[in-house]
């Protein structure tokens, strides 16, 4: 029996303002795959993943998740989303556990966490190596620890699909190692993963396939390039696009 792809994108087009950003991209991710979306700044990587979760509307083409058209898809608890590096604090005092618990709300009834929900939250916190900081305010964390909180929040719902936008950007080496280990565990458990990356780095052994964008078009879909940098991706740089920074959101689409 052939299973539907977890992600199916056909002829996707999108604009920001009047500027075309996606110019008819195709992307398929099968169950259990780990796919890296690569490209220079401005190539359309982040727009592509934001279109998958409905944050950027398409002007042409179609998207399906788990075999369901995006406009009819409502099972958001099946998806964990980690946005580009931002802050785990929205200005309101919150502990690590409170922030991570917000990622479990899509699985709760009336927003009340059961014993099983609380256990899932604690597992997610432990997975990213913050078990001893669960009661601490997120304002007391480093940038790398903030990123780990965001990833724990995405993992709290036990997602089948994990979408991560530049998870390693601006993160210290210790946090990079912890995040790579966390991702290895998720992949081993069968989670499907789509990663937006500037460079493969420590995640390279996990990547099944690389899709390279340039000017909103797919220019490579296959084995990861041997070297991601100036030679493989002309115009590639390591400057993180903080213009997309945004406060932590308590839900996937809110």
Secondary structure, 3 states (H helix, E strand, C coil): CCCCCCEEEEEEEEEECCEEEEEEEEEEECCCCEEEEECCCCCCHHHHHHHHCCCCCCCEEEEEECCEEHHHCCCHHHEEEECCCCCCCCCCCCEHHHHHHHCCHHHCECCECCHHHHHHHHHHHHHCCCHHHCCCEHHHCCHHHHHHHHHHHHHCCCCCEEEEECCCCCCCHHHHHHHHHHHHHHHHCCCEEEEEECCCHHHHHHCCEEEEEECCEEEEEECCCCCCCCCCCCCCCCCCCHHHCCCCCCCCCC
